[in-house]
Amino acid sequence: MRGIFLGLLVVIYLTGMYQVDNQLYEAADIEGATRWQKFVYITLPSIRPVLVFSLMIILIWSVPVFDYVYILTRGGPAYSSEVLANYLYSQAFERFNVGYASSMGVIMCVYVIFIVGFFGLLRKMGWEV
């Protein structure tokens, strides 16, 4: 995931946390709920749309991560830090397996389409995404 957009995700999480109604926490205090119970039964259900959205963004941003790995390690020792986009580049431009690399690119596109379709299905089922 791009390090620059980590701040964006933090802002999104904080915005979701501020949207939780304080009266719910006060009612839970009156009922004698612990901090863990408040988190599980009040906070998480309240910020579920924010969590689902940020998960979708993280999954989509994790596909094209190429530049950081290529600049820093070029796959690292024994290919330990090689990601799918880096492997695609090495297949296409270093080993000249263009057909294999293009099929990997199609698979990456199908992966992103599947993620977006899955979250569209969640939205159709009534989730607030």
C-alpha positions as CSV (number, residue, x, y, z in Angstrom):
1,M,0.0,0.0,0.0
2,R,1.2,3.5,-0.7
3,G,2.7,5.1,2.3
4,I,1.3,8.5,1.4
5,F,-2.3,7.3,1.6
6,L,-1.9,5.8,5.1
7,G,-2.8,9.2,6.5
8,L,-6.0,9.2,4.4
9,L,-7.0,5.9,5.9
10,V,-6.4,7.2,9.4
11,V,-8.5,10.3,8.6
12,I,-11.3,8.0,7.3
13,Y,-11.1,5.8,10.5
14,L,-11.2,8.8,12.8
15,T,-14.2,10.3,10.9
16,G,-16.0,7.0,11.4
17,M,-15.1,6.9,15.1
18,Y,-16.4,10.4,15.6
19,Q,-19.8,9.4,14.0
20,V,-20.5,7.0,16.7
21,D,-23.2,8.4,19.0
22,N,-22.0,9.1,22.6
23,Q,-25.4,8.2,24.0
24,L,-24.8,4.6,23.1
25,Y,-21.6,4.6,25.2
26,E,-23.5,6.2,28.1
27,A,-26.2,3.6,27.9
28,A,-23.6,0.9,27.9
29,D,-22.0,2.4,31.0
30,I,-25.3,2.4,32.8
31,E,-25.8,-1.3,31.8
32,G,-22.3,-2.1,33.1
33,A,-20.6,-3.0,29.9
34,T,-16.8,-3.4,29.8
35,R,-14.5,-1.5,27.4
36,W,-14.2,-4.6,25.3
37,Q,-18.0,-5.1,25.1
38,K,-18.4,-1.4,24.1
39,F,-15.9,-1.9,21.4
40,V,-17.3,-5.1,20.0
41,Y,-21.0,-4.3,20.3
42,I,-21.1,-0.5,19.7
43,T,-18.0,0.7,18.0
44,L,-17.4,-2.1,15.4
45,P,-21.0,-2.2,14.1
46,S,-21.1,1.6,13.9
47,I,-17.9,1.9,11.8
48,R,-18.5,-1.3,9.7
49,P,-19.1,0.8,6.5
50,V,-15.8,2.6,7.1
51,L,-14.0,-0.7,7.7
52,V,-15.4,-2.3,4.6
53,F,-14.5,0.8,2.5
54,S,-11.0,1.0,3.8
55,L,-10.5,-2.8,3.2
56,M,-11.6,-2.4,-0.4
57,I,-9.2,0.5,-0.9
58,I,-6.3,-1.5,0.7
59,L,-7.0,-4.5,-1.4
60,I,-7.1,-2.5,-4.6
61,W,-4.0,-0.4,-3.8
62,S,-2.0,-3.6,-3.0
63,V,-2.2,-4.8,-6.6
64,P,-0.1,-2.3,-8.4
65,V,2.7,-1.9,-5.8
66,F,5.7,-1.9,-8.0
67,D,7.8,1.2,-7.7
68,Y,8.8,0.8,-4.0
69,V,10.0,-2.8,-4.4
70,Y,11.7,-2.2,-7.6
71,I,13.6,0.9,-6.5
72,L,14.6,-0.4,-3.0
73,T,15.3,-4.1,-3.5
74,R,14.4,-5.3,-7.1
75,G,12.8,-8.3,-5.5
76,G,15.3,-8.6,-2.7
77,P,17.7,-11.4,-1.9
78,A,16.3,-14.7,-3.3
79,Y,13.1,-12.9,-4.4
80,S,12.0,-12.5,-0.8
81,S,10.3,-9.1,-1.3
82,E,9.0,-9.7,-4.9
83,V,5.4,-8.8,-5.4
84,L,3.1,-9.7,-8.3
85,A,3.7,-6.5,-10.2
86,N,7.4,-6.8,-9.8
87,Y,7.3,-10.4,-11.0
88,L,5.2,-9.4,-14.0
89,Y,7.8,-6.8,-14.9
90,S,10.7,-9.2,-14.6
91,Q,8.8,-11.8,-16.8
92,A,8.1,-9.2,-19.5
93,F,11.2,-7.1,-19.7
94,E,14.0,-9.2,-18.3
95,R,13.1,-12.7,-19.3
96,F,11.0,-11.7,-22.4
97,N,8.1,-14.0,-21.5
98,V,5.6,-11.4,-22.8
99,G,2.7,-13.9,-23.1
100,Y,3.1,-15.1,-19.6
101,A,3.4,-11.5,-18.3
102,S,0.3,-10.3,-20.2
103,S,-1.7,-13.2,-18.8
104,M,-0.6,-12.2,-15.3
105,G,-1.7,-8.6,-16.1
106,V,-5.2,-10.0,-17.1
107,I,-5.3,-12.0,-13.8
108,M,-4.5,-8.8,-11.9
109,C,-7.3,-7.0,-13.6
110,V,-9.7,-9.8,-12.9
111,Y,-8.6,-9.7,-9.3
112,V,-9.5,-6.0,-9.0
113,I,-12.8,-6.6,-10.8
114,F,-13.6,-9.4,-8.4
115,I,-12.9,-7.2,-5.4
116,V,-15.1,-4.4,-6.7
117,G,-17.9,-6.9,-7.6
118,F,-17.7,-8.5,-4.2
119,F,-18.2,-5.2,-2.5
120,G,-21.0,-4.4,-4.9
121,L,-22.6,-7.7,-3.9
122,L,-22.3,-6.7,-0.2
123,R,-24.0,-3.4,-1.0
124,K,-26.8,-5.2,-2.8
125,M,-27.3,-7.5,0.3
126,G,-27.9,-4.4,2.4
127,W,-24.5,-3.6,3.8
128,E,-23.6,0.1,3.9
129,V,-20.4,0.1,1.9
